Amino acid sequence: MRVSVDRDRCEGYGLCVEEASHLMHLDDDGELVLDRADVPPESSDAAEAAVRVCPVAALRVSA
């Protein structure tokens, strides 16, 4: 599983980070940084939750 972010859509709300802080964080400028684009199996639930909570649908997961 991989996580990707649409930088044009991302507004930096950080709700995704609350769900999956071990996979992503906001930098000092409020930009989302994916620490792990390749999601380990044990983190798939957190990655999917991060995608669900994004209010602007900027995140996607793929196989």
PDB file of N, CA, C, O and CB in Angstrom:
ATOM      1  N   MET A   1       0.841  -1.170   0.000  1.00  0.00           N
ATOM      2  CA  MET A   1       0.000   0.000   0.000  1.00  0.00           C
ATOM      3  C   MET A   1       0.890   1.237   0.000  1.00  0.00           C
ATOM      4  O   MET A   1       1.924   1.281   0.667  1.00  0.00           O
ATOM      5  CB  MET A   1      -0.959  -0.005   1.213  1.00  0.00           C
ATOM      6  N   ARG A   2       0.460   2.249  -0.769  1.00  0.00           N
ATOM      7  CA  ARG A   2       1.171   3.529  -0.838  1.00  0.00           C
ATOM      8  C   ARG A   2       0.207   4.674  -0.549  1.00  0.00           C
ATOM      9  O   ARG A   2      -0.974   4.613  -0.890  1.00  0.00           O
ATOM     10  CB  ARG A   2       1.835   3.718  -2.226  1.00  0.00           C
ATOM     11  N   VAL A   3       0.725   5.702   0.077  1.00  0.00           N
ATOM     12  CA  VAL A   3      -0.032   6.935   0.309  1.00  0.00           C
ATOM     13  C   VAL A   3       0.550   8.007  -0.597  1.00  0.00           C
ATOM     14  O   VAL A   3       1.768   8.118  -0.738  1.00  0.00           O
ATOM     15  CB  VAL A   3       0.020   7.377   1.822  1.00  0.00           C
ATOM     16  N   SER A   4      -0.323   8.792  -1.210  1.00  0.00           N
ATOM     17  CA  SER A   4       0.129   9.931  -2.008  1.00  0.00           C
ATOM     18  C   SER A   4      -0.700  11.154  -1.630  1.00  0.00           C
ATOM     19  O   SER A   4      -1.831  11.038  -1.160  1.00  0.00           O
ATOM     20  CB  SER A   4       0.015   9.632  -3.539  1.00  0.00           C
ATOM     21  N   VAL A   5      -0.112  12.322  -1.846  1.00  0.00           N
ATOM     22  CA  VAL A   5      -0.793  13.572  -1.512  1.00  0.00           C
ATOM     23  C   VAL A   5      -0.859  14.454  -2.752  1.00  0.00           C
ATOM     24  O   VAL A   5       0.112  14.586  -3.496  1.00  0.00           O
ATOM     25  CB  VAL A   5      -0.070  14.310  -0.349  1.00  0.00           C
ATOM     26  N   ASP A   6      -2.022  15.052  -2.953  1.00  0.00           N
ATOM     27  CA  ASP A   6      -2.213  16.038  -4.009  1.00  0.00           C
ATOM     28  C   ASP A   6      -1.885  17.393  -3.398  1.00  0.00           C
ATOM     29  O   ASP A   6      -2.713  17.981  -2.702  1.00  0.00           O
ATOM     30  CB  ASP A   6      -3.684  15.999  -4.599  1.00  0.00           C
ATOM     31  N   ARG A   7      -0.701  17.879  -3.652  1.00  0.00           N
ATOM     32  CA  ARG A   7      -0.226  19.128  -3.035  1.00  0.00           C
ATOM     33  C   ARG A   7      -1.077  20.342  -3.412  1.00  0.00           C
ATOM     34  O   ARG A   7      -1.135  21.314  -2.659  1.00  0.00           O
ATOM     35  CB  ARG A   7       1.214  19.382  -3.435  1.00  0.00           C
ATOM     36  N   ASP A   8      -1.733  20.294  -4.568  1.00  0.00           N
ATOM     37  CA  ASP A   8      -2.607  21.406  -4.962  1.00  0.00           C
ATOM     38  C   ASP A   8      -3.869  21.456  -4.105  1.00  0.00           C
ATOM     39  O   ASP A   8      -4.447  22.526  -3.915  1.00  0.00           O
ATOM     40  CB  ASP A   8      -2.987  21.284  -6.442  1.00  0.00           C
ATOM     41  N   ARG A   9      -4.297  20.314  -3.592  1.00  0.00           N
ATOM     42  CA  ARG A   9      -5.511  20.256  -2.778  1.00  0.00           C
ATOM     43  C   ARG A   9      -5.236  20.437  -1.288  1.00  0.00           C
ATOM     44  O   ARG A   9      -6.066  20.983  -0.562  1.00  0.00           O
ATOM     45  CB  ARG A   9      -6.213  18.941  -3.001  1.00  0.00           C
ATOM     46  N   CYS A  10      -4.073  19.981  -0.838  1.00  0.00           N
ATOM     47  CA  CYS A  10      -3.771  19.978   0.601  1.00  0.00           C
ATOM     48  C   CYS A  10      -3.780  21.401   1.154  1.00  0.00           C
ATOM     49  O   CYS A  10      -3.143  22.301   0.606  1.00  0.00           O
ATOM     50  CB  CYS A  10      -2.402  19.312   0.869  1.00  0.00           C
ATOM     51  N   GLU A  11      -4.514  21.582   2.250  1.00  0.00           N
ATOM     52  CA  GLU A  11      -4.609  22.879   2.924  1.00  0.00           C
ATOM     53  C   GLU A  11      -3.857  22.894   4.254  1.00  0.00           C
ATOM     54  O   GLU A  11      -3.823  23.924   4.927  1.00  0.00           O
ATOM     55  CB  GLU A  11      -6.068  23.240   3.157  1.00  0.00           C
ATOM     56  N   GLY A  12      -3.258  21.773   4.640  1.00  0.00           N
ATOM     57  CA  GLY A  12      -2.468  21.719   5.866  1.00  0.00           C
ATOM     58  C   GLY A  12      -3.263  21.691   7.150  1.00  0.00           C
ATOM     59  O   GLY A  12      -2.785  22.169   8.178  1.00  0.00           O
ATOM     60  N   TYR A  13      -4.473  21.138   7.117  1.00  0.00           N
ATOM     61  CA  TYR A  13      -5.284  21.071   8.336  1.00  0.00           C
ATOM     62  C   TYR A  13      -4.645  20.179   9.400  1.00  0.00           C
ATOM     63  O   TYR A  13      -4.766  20.457  10.593  1.00  0.00           O
ATOM     64  CB  TYR A  13      -6.683  20.559   8.006  1.00  0.00           C
ATOM     65  N   GLY A  14      -3.970  19.116   8.982  1.00  0.00           N
ATOM     66  CA  GLY A  14      -3.272  18.247   9.922  1.00  0.00           C
ATOM     67  C   GLY A  14      -4.102  17.135  10.525  1.00  0.00           C
ATOM     68  O   GLY A  14      -3.605  16.399  11.379  1.00  0.00           O
ATOM     69  N   LEU A  15      -5.345  16.988  10.112  1.00  0.00           N
ATOM     70  CA  LEU A  15      -6.163  15.905  10.652  1.00  0.00           C
ATOM     71  C   LEU A  15      -5.567  14.543  10.310  1.00  0.00           C
ATOM     72  O   LEU A  15      -5.651  13.603  11.101  1.00  0.00           O
ATOM     73  CB  LEU A  15      -7.594  16.003  10.119  1.00  0.00           C
ATOM     74  N   CYS A  16      -4.971  14.445   9.137  1.00  0.00           N
ATOM     75  CA  CYS A  16      -4.329  13.200   8.722  1.00  0.00           C
ATOM     76  C   CYS A  16      -3.162  12.859   9.637  1.00  0.00           C
ATOM     77  O   CYS A  16      -2.935  11.692   9.956  1.00  0.00           O
ATOM     78  CB  CYS A  16      -3.849  13.301   7.273  1.00  0.00           C
ATOM     79  N   VAL A  17      -2.430  13.873  10.054  1.00  0.00           N
ATOM     80  CA  VAL A  17      -1.286  13.673  10.937  1.00  0.00           C
ATOM     81  C   VAL A  17      -1.749  13.131  12.281  1.00  0.00           C
ATOM     82  O   VAL A  17      -1.071  12.295  12.880  1.00  0.00           O
ATOM     83  CB  VAL A  17      -0.508  14.986  11.127  1.00  0.00           C
ATOM     84  N   GLU A  18      -2.894  13.598  12.758  1.00  0.00           N
ATOM     85  CA  GLU A  18      -3.446  13.079  14.013  1.00  0.00           C
ATOM     86  C   GLU A  18      -3.738  11.589  13.907  1.00  0.00           C
ATOM     87  O   GLU A  18      -3.604  10.862  14.892  1.00  0.00           O
ATOM     88  CB  GLU A  18      -4.723  13.838  14.393  1.00  0.00           C
ATOM     89  N   GLU A  19      -4.132  11.128  12.734  1.00  0.00           N
ATOM     90  CA  GLU A  19      -4.456   9.713  12.532  1.00  0.00           C
ATOM     91  C   GLU A  19      -3.222   8.856  12.258  1.00  0.00           C
ATOM     92  O   GLU A  19      -3.199   7.677  12.613  1.00  0.00           O
ATOM     93  CB  GLU A  19      -5.432   9.570  11.387  1.00  0.00           C
ATOM     94  N   ALA A  20      -2.202   9.431  11.634  1.00  0.00           N
ATOM     95  CA  ALA A  20      -1.053   8.624  11.209  1.00  0.00           C
ATOM     96  C   ALA A  20       0.254   9.402  11.335  1.00  0.00           C
ATOM     97  O   ALA A  20       0.971   9.580  10.351  1.00  0.00           O
ATOM     98  CB  ALA A  20      -1.240   8.152   9.764  1.00  0.00           C
ATOM     99  N   SER A  21       0.559   9.862  12.538  1.00  0.00           N
ATOM    100  CA  SER A  21       1.756  10.680  12.743  1.00  0.00           C
ATOM    101  C   SER A  21       3.047   9.911  12.486  1.00  0.00           C
ATOM    102  O   SER A  21       4.094  10.523  12.273  1.00  0.00           O
ATOM    103  CB  SER A  21       1.768  11.227  14.150  1.00  0.00           C
ATOM    104  N   HIS A  22       2.993   8.602  12.502  1.00  0.00           N
ATOM    105  CA  HIS A  22       4.181   7.805  12.209  1.00  0.00           C
ATOM    106  C   HIS A  22       4.420   7.664  10.699  1.00  0.00           C
ATOM    107  O   HIS A  22       5.439   7.117  10.276  1.00  0.00           O
ATOM    108  CB  HIS A  22       4.049   6.425  12.846  1.00  0.00           C
ATOM    109  N   LEU A  23       3.474   8.161   9.891  1.00  0.00           N
ATOM    110  CA  LEU A  23       3.605   8.099   8.439  1.00  0.00           C
ATOM    111  C   LEU A  23       3.794   9.470   7.799  1.00  0.00           C
ATOM    112  O   LEU A  23       4.307   9.566   6.684  1.00  0.00           O
ATOM    113  CB  LEU A  23       2.395   7.434   7.848  1.00  0.00           C
ATOM    114  N   MET A  24       3.382  10.534   8.495  1.00  0.00           N
ATOM    115  CA  MET A  24       3.393  11.873   7.907  1.00  0.00           C
ATOM    116  C   MET A  24       3.463  12.938   8.988  1.00  0.00           C
ATOM    117  O   MET A  24       3.158  12.678  10.153  1.00  0.00           O
ATOM    118  CB  MET A  24       2.153  12.089   7.037  1.00  0.00           C
ATOM    119  N   HIS A  25       3.869  14.144   8.590  1.00  0.00           N
ATOM    120  CA  HIS A  25       3.884  15.288   9.503  1.00  0.00           C
ATOM    121  C   HIS A  25       3.765  16.570   8.700  1.00  0.00           C
ATOM    122  O   HIS A  25       3.947  16.576   7.483  1.00  0.00           O
ATOM    123  CB  HIS A  25       5.175  15.301  10.366  1.00  0.00           C
ATOM    124  N   LEU A  26       3.458  17.651   9.395  1.00  0.00           N
ATOM    125  CA  LEU A  26       3.455  18.980   8.775  1.00  0.00           C
ATOM    126  C   LEU A  26       4.799  19.627   9.066  1.00  0.00           C
ATOM    127  O   LEU A  26       5.273  19.607  10.201  1.00  0.00           O
ATOM    128  CB  LEU A  26       2.268  19.869   9.307  1.00  0.00           C
ATOM    129  N   ASP A  27       5.412  20.202   8.034  1.00  0.00           N
ATOM    130  CA  ASP A  27       6.687  20.884   8.248  1.00  0.00           C
ATOM    131  C   ASP A  27       6.435  22.282   8.823  1.00  0.00           C
ATOM    132  O   ASP A  27       5.292  22.646   9.099  1.00  0.00           O
ATOM    133  CB  ASP A  27       7.494  20.974   6.920  1.00  0.00           C
ATOM    134  N   ASP A  28       7.481  23.042   8.998  1.00  0.00           N
ATOM    135  CA  ASP A  28       7.375  24.374   9.614  1.00  0.00           C
ATOM    136  C   ASP A  28       6.517  25.341   8.808  1.00  0.00           C
ATOM    137  O   ASP A  28       6.007  26.322   9.351  1.00  0.00           O
ATOM    138  CB  ASP A  28       8.751  24.964   9.793  1.00  0.00           C
ATOM    139  N   ASP A  29       6.356  25.069   7.515  1.00  0.00           N
ATOM    140  CA  ASP A  29       5.532  25.917   6.652  1.00  0.00           C
ATOM    141  C   ASP A  29       4.100  25.404   6.528  1.00  0.00           C
ATOM    142  O   ASP A  29       3.307  25.968   5.775  1.00  0.00           O
ATOM    143  CB  ASP A  29       6.156  26.016   5.276  1.00  0.00           C
ATOM    144  N   GLY A  30       3.763  24.346   7.254  1.00  0.00           N
ATOM    145  CA  GLY A  30       2.427  23.786   7.191  1.00  0.00           C
ATOM    146  C   GLY A  30       2.199  22.868   6.004  1.00  0.00           C
ATOM    147  O   GLY A  30       1.057  22.535   5.686  1.00  0.00           O
ATOM    148  N   GLU A  31       3.277  22.456   5.345  1.00  0.00           N
ATOM    149  CA  GLU A  31       3.180  21.539   4.202  1.00  0.00           C
ATOM    150  C   GLU A  31       3.240  20.102   4.705  1.00  0.00           C
ATOM    151  O   GLU A  31       4.030  19.772   5.589  1.00  0.00           O
ATOM    152  CB  GLU A  31       4.318  21.807   3.169  1.00  0.00           C
ATOM    153  N   LEU A  32       2.399  19.260   4.133  1.00  0.00           N
ATOM    154  CA  LEU A  32       2.389  17.850   4.511  1.00  0.00           C
ATOM    155  C   LEU A  32       3.604  17.149   3.926  1.00  0.00           C
ATOM    156  O   LEU A  32       3.911  17.281   2.742  1.00  0.00           O
ATOM    157  CB  LEU A  32       1.090  17.162   4.040  1.00  0.00           C
ATOM    158  N   VAL A  33       4.286  16.403   4.783  1.00  0.00           N
ATOM    159  CA  VAL A  33       5.448  15.616   4.381  1.00  0.00           C
ATOM    160  C   VAL A  33       5.128  14.155   4.671  1.00  0.00           C
ATOM    161  O   VAL A  33       4.779  13.801   5.797  1.00  0.00           O
ATOM    162  CB  VAL A  33       6.756  16.080   5.133  1.00  0.00           C
ATOM    163  N   LEU A  34       5.246  13.311   3.655  1.00  0.00           N
ATOM    164  CA  LEU A  34       5.044  11.879   3.841  1.00  0.00           C
ATOM    165  C   LEU A  34       6.369  11.263   4.272  1.00  0.00           C
ATOM    166  O   LEU A  34       7.320  11.213   3.492  1.00  0.00           O
ATOM    167  CB  LEU A  34       4.505  11.204   2.535  1.00  0.00           C
ATOM    168  N   ASP A  35       6.429  10.798   5.507  1.00  0.00           N
ATOM    169  CA  ASP A  35       7.639  10.158   6.009  1.00  0.00           C
ATOM    170  C   ASP A  35       7.775   8.749   5.450  1.00  0.00           C
ATOM    171  O   ASP A  35       8.882   8.246   5.255  1.00  0.00           O
ATOM    172  CB  ASP A  35       7.633  10.121   7.540  1.00  0.00           C
ATOM    173  N   ARG A  36       6.643   8.126   5.197  1.00  0.00           N
ATOM    174  CA  ARG A  36       6.618   6.771   4.660  1.00  0.00           C
ATOM    175  C   ARG A  36       5.515   6.683   3.622  1.00  0.00           C
ATOM    176  O   ARG A  36       4.352   6.478   3.969  1.00  0.00           O
ATOM    177  CB  ARG A  36       6.407   5.719   5.786  1.00  0.00           C
ATOM    178  N   ALA A  37       5.862   6.835   2.365  1.00  0.00           N
ATOM    179  CA  ALA A  37       4.865   6.685   1.305  1.00  0.00           C
ATOM    180  C   ALA A  37       4.460   5.217   1.170  1.00  0.00           C
ATOM    181  O   ALA A  37       3.302   4.907   0.891  1.00  0.00           O
ATOM    182  CB  ALA A  37       5.411   7.223  -0.042  1.00  0.00           C
ATOM    183  N   ASP A  38       5.429   4.315   1.371  1.00  0.00           N
ATOM    184  CA  ASP A  38       5.131   2.889   1.383  1.00  0.00           C
ATOM    185  C   ASP A  38       4.696   2.519   2.788  1.00  0.00           C
ATOM    186  O   ASP A  38       5.482   2.580   3.733  1.00  0.00           O
ATOM    187  CB  ASP A  38       6.362   2.039   0.928  1.00  0.00           C
ATOM    188  N   VAL A  39       3.445   2.137   2.911  1.00  0.00           N
ATOM    189  CA  VAL A  39       2.853   1.875   4.215  1.00  0.00           C
ATOM    190  C   VAL A  39       3.064   0.418   4.598  1.00  0.00           C
ATOM    191  O   VAL A  39       2.692  -0.477   3.839  1.00  0.00           O
ATOM    192  CB  VAL A  39       1.355   2.223   4.213  1.00  0.00           C
ATOM    193  N   PRO A  40       3.658   0.160   5.770  1.00  0.00           N
ATOM    194  CA  PRO A  40       3.790  -1.223   6.225  1.00  0.00           C
ATOM    195  C   PRO A  40       2.406  -1.787   6.564  1.00  0.00           C
ATOM    196  O   PRO A  40       1.509  -1.038   6.949  1.00  0.00           O
ATOM    197  CB  PRO A  40       4.736  -1.312   7.458  1.00  0.00           C
ATOM    198  N   PRO A  41       2.236  -3.083   6.424  1.00  0.00           N
ATOM    199  CA  PRO A  41       0.911  -3.691   6.669  1.00  0.00           C
ATOM    200  C   PRO A  41       0.297  -3.338   8.022  1.00  0.00           C
ATOM    201  O   PRO A  41      -0.919  -3.178   8.130  1.00  0.00           O
ATOM    202  CB  PRO A  41       1.019  -5.183   6.567  1.00  0.00           C
ATOM    203  N   GLU A  42       1.122  -3.219   9.038  1.00  0.00           N
ATOM    204  CA  GLU A  42       0.579  -2.930  10.371  1.00  0.00           C
ATOM    205  C   GLU A  42       0.080  -1.486  10.505  1.00  0.00           C
ATOM    206  O   GLU A  42      -0.561  -1.146  11.499  1.00  0.00           O
ATOM    207  CB  GLU A  42       1.638  -3.201  11.429  1.00  0.00           C
ATOM    208  N   SER A  43       0.369  -0.638   9.513  1.00  0.00           N
ATOM    209  CA  SER A  43      -0.085   0.753   9.545  1.00  0.00           C
ATOM    210  C   SER A  43      -1.171   1.056   8.520  1.00  0.00           C
ATOM    211  O   SER A  43      -1.536   2.216   8.333  1.00  0.00           O
ATOM    212  CB  SER A  43       1.081   1.671   9.318  1.00  0.00           C
ATOM    213  N   SER A  44      -1.687   0.036   7.859  1.00  0.00           N
ATOM    214  CA  SER A  44      -2.681   0.265   6.805  1.00  0.00           C
ATOM    215  C   SER A  44      -3.967   0.890   7.352  1.00  0.00           C
ATOM    216  O   SER A  44      -4.561   1.746   6.696  1.00  0.00           O
ATOM    217  CB  SER A  44      -3.008  -1.050   6.101  1.00  0.00           C
ATOM    218  N   ASP A  45      -4.399   0.477   8.536  1.00  0.00           N
ATOM    219  CA  ASP A  45      -5.614   1.071   9.117  1.00  0.00           C
ATOM    220  C   ASP A  45      -5.414   2.564   9.387  1.00  0.00           C
ATOM    221  O   ASP A  45      -6.310   3.366   9.123  1.00  0.00           O
ATOM    222  CB  ASP A  45      -5.999   0.344  10.428  1.00  0.00           C
ATOM    223  N   ALA A  46      -4.253   2.937   9.908  1.00  0.00           N
ATOM    224  CA  ALA A  46      -3.969   4.344  10.189  1.00  0.00           C
ATOM    225  C   ALA A  46      -3.913   5.151   8.898  1.00  0.00           C
ATOM    226  O   ALA A  46      -4.410   6.277   8.850  1.00  0.00           O
ATOM    227  CB  ALA A  46      -2.646   4.483  10.959  1.00  0.00           C
ATOM    228  N   ALA A  47      -3.313   4.588   7.852  1.00  0.00           N
ATOM    229  CA  ALA A  47      -3.226   5.287   6.563  1.00  0.00           C
ATOM    230  C   ALA A  47      -4.618   5.512   5.980  1.00  0.00           C
ATOM    231  O   ALA A  47      -4.917   6.598   5.482  1.00  0.00           O
ATOM    232  CB  ALA A  47      -2.356   4.488   5.568  1.00  0.00           C
ATOM    233  N   GLU A  48      -5.452   4.506   6.040  1.00  0.00           N
ATOM    234  CA  GLU A  48      -6.817   4.637   5.522  1.00  0.00           C
ATOM    235  C   GLU A  48      -7.616   5.638   6.339  1.00  0.00           C
ATOM    236  O   GLU A  48      -8.427   6.377   5.781  1.00  0.00           O
ATOM    237  CB  GLU A  48      -7.525   3.279   5.520  1.00  0.00           C
ATOM    238  N   ALA A  49      -7.406   5.679   7.653  1.00  0.00           N
ATOM    239  CA  ALA A  49      -8.091   6.664   8.498  1.00  0.00           C
ATOM    240  C   ALA A  49      -7.641   8.077   8.145  1.00  0.00           C
ATOM    241  O   ALA A  49      -8.456   8.999   8.122  1.00  0.00           O
ATOM    242  CB  ALA A  49      -7.825   6.378   9.993  1.00  0.00           C
ATOM    243  N   ALA A  50      -6.358   8.254   7.871  1.00  0.00           N
ATOM    244  CA  ALA A  50      -5.839   9.570   7.485  1.00  0.00           C
ATOM    245  C   ALA A  50      -6.493  10.048   6.198  1.00  0.00           C
ATOM    246  O   ALA A  50      -6.835  11.224   6.072  1.00  0.00           O
ATOM    247  CB  ALA A  50      -4.310   9.523   7.315  1.00  0.00           C
ATOM    248  N   VAL A  51      -6.667   9.148   5.251  1.00  0.00           N
ATOM    249  CA  VAL A  51      -7.327   9.493   3.985  1.00  0.00           C
ATOM    250  C   VAL A  51      -8.774   9.898   4.232  1.00  0.00           C
ATOM    251  O   VAL A  51      -9.255  10.875   3.658  1.00  0.00           O
ATOM    252  CB  VAL A  51      -7.267   8.307   2.998  1.00  0.00           C
ATOM    253  N   ARG A  52      -9.462   9.155   5.077  1.00  0.00           N
ATOM    254  CA  ARG A  52     -10.884   9.427   5.351  1.00  0.00           C
ATOM    255  C   ARG A  52     -11.115  10.780   6.012  1.00  0.00           C
ATOM    256  O   ARG A  52     -12.108  11.445   5.717  1.00  0.00           O
ATOM    257  CB  ARG A  52     -11.455   8.339   6.234  1.00  0.00           C
ATOM    258  N   VAL A  53     -10.216  11.200   6.901  1.00  0.00           N
ATOM    259  CA  VAL A  53     -10.466  12.436   7.652  1.00  0.00           C
ATOM    260  C   VAL A  53     -10.061  13.701   6.908  1.00  0.00           C
ATOM    261  O   VAL A  53     -10.384  14.802   7.353  1.00  0.00           O
ATOM    262  CB  VAL A  53      -9.736  12.385   8.958  1.00  0.00           C
ATOM    263  N   CYS A  54      -9.366  13.570   5.794  1.00  0.00           N
ATOM    264  CA  CYS A  54      -8.935  14.761   5.064  1.00  0.00           C
ATOM    265  C   CYS A  54     -10.159  15.507   4.516  1.00  0.00           C
ATOM    266  O   CYS A  54     -10.897  14.961   3.695  1.00  0.00           O
ATOM    267  CB  CYS A  54      -7.965  14.376   3.908  1.00  0.00           C
ATOM    268  N   PRO A  55     -10.380  16.752   4.964  1.00  0.00           N
ATOM    269  CA  PRO A  55     -11.572  17.480   4.543  1.00  0.00           C
ATOM    270  C   PRO A  55     -11.545  17.946   3.085  1.00  0.00           C
ATOM    271  O   PRO A  55     -12.576  18.342   2.541  1.00  0.00           O
ATOM    272  CB  PRO A  55     -11.761  18.661   5.428  1.00  0.00           C
ATOM    273  N   VAL A  56     -10.368  17.900   2.449  1.00  0.00           N
ATOM    274  CA  VAL A  56     -10.280  18.349   1.052  1.00  0.00           C
ATOM    275  C   VAL A  56      -9.898  17.200   0.102  1.00  0.00           C
ATOM    276  O   VAL A  56      -9.595  17.430  -1.069  1.00  0.00           O
ATOM    277  CB  VAL A  56      -9.252  19.486   0.931  1.00  0.00           C
ATOM    278  N   ALA A  57      -9.916  15.979   0.613  1.00  0.00           N
ATOM    279  CA  ALA A  57      -9.630  14.775  -0.187  1.00  0.00           C
ATOM    280  C   ALA A  57      -8.283  14.872  -0.907  1.00  0.00           C
ATOM    281  O   ALA A  57      -8.184  14.574  -2.097  1.00  0.00           O
ATOM    282  CB  ALA A  57     -10.746  14.547  -1.213  1.00  0.00           C
ATOM    283  N   ALA A  58      -7.254  15.290  -0.178  1.00  0.00           N
ATOM    284  CA  ALA A  58      -5.927  15.459  -0.779  1.00  0.00           C
ATOM    285  C   ALA A  58      -5.083  14.185  -0.721  1.00  0.00           C
ATOM    286  O   ALA A  58      -4.048  14.102  -1.382  1.00  0.00           O
ATOM    287  CB  ALA A  58      -5.189  16.584  -0.082  1.00  0.00           C
ATOM    288  N   LEU A  59      -5.508  13.202   0.054  1.00  0.00           N
ATOM    289  CA  LEU A  59      -4.749  11.965   0.194  1.00  0.00           C
ATOM    290  C   LEU A  59      -5.412  10.821  -0.524  1.00  0.00           C
ATOM    291  O   LEU A  59      -6.635  10.756  -0.644  1.00  0.00           O
ATOM    292  CB  LEU A  59      -4.569  11.618   1.646  1.00  0.00           C
ATOM    293  N   ARG A  60      -4.572   9.911  -1.004  1.00  0.00           N
ATOM    294  CA  ARG A  60      -5.045   8.698  -1.669  1.00  0.00           C
ATOM    295  C   ARG A  60      -4.188   7.525  -1.215  1.00  0.00           C
ATOM    296  O   ARG A  60      -3.003   7.683  -0.923  1.00  0.00           O
ATOM    297  CB  ARG A  60      -5.000   8.851  -3.221  1.00  0.00           C
ATOM    298  N   VAL A  61      -4.794   6.362  -1.158  1.00  0.00           N
ATOM    299  CA  VAL A  61      -4.027   5.122  -0.950  1.00  0.00           C
ATOM    300  C   VAL A  61      -4.188   4.263  -2.191  1.00  0.00           C
ATOM    301  O   VAL A  61      -5.239   4.255  -2.831  1.00  0.00           O
ATOM    302  CB  VAL A  61      -4.505   4.347   0.340  1.00  0.00           C
ATOM    303  N   SER A  62      -3.138   3.550  -2.513  1.00  0.00           N
ATOM    304  CA  SER A  62      -3.177   2.623  -3.645  1.00  0.00           C
ATOM    305  C   SER A  62      -2.444   1.352  -3.236  1.00  0.00           C
ATOM    306  O   SER A  62      -1.661   1.326  -2.286  1.00  0.00           O
ATOM    307  CB  SER A  62      -2.538   3.257  -4.934  1.00  0.00           C
ATOM    308  N   ALA A  63      -2.732   0.305  -3.994  1.00  0.00           N
ATOM    309  CA  ALA A  63      -2.126  -0.998  -3.679  1.00  0.00           C
ATOM    310  C   ALA A  63      -0.667  -1.039  -4.015  1.00  0.00           C
ATOM    311  O   ALA A  63      -0.015  -2.063  -3.809  1.00  0.00           O
ATOM    312  CB  ALA A  63      -2.833  -2.101  -4.412  1.00  0.00           C
TER     313      ALA A  63
END
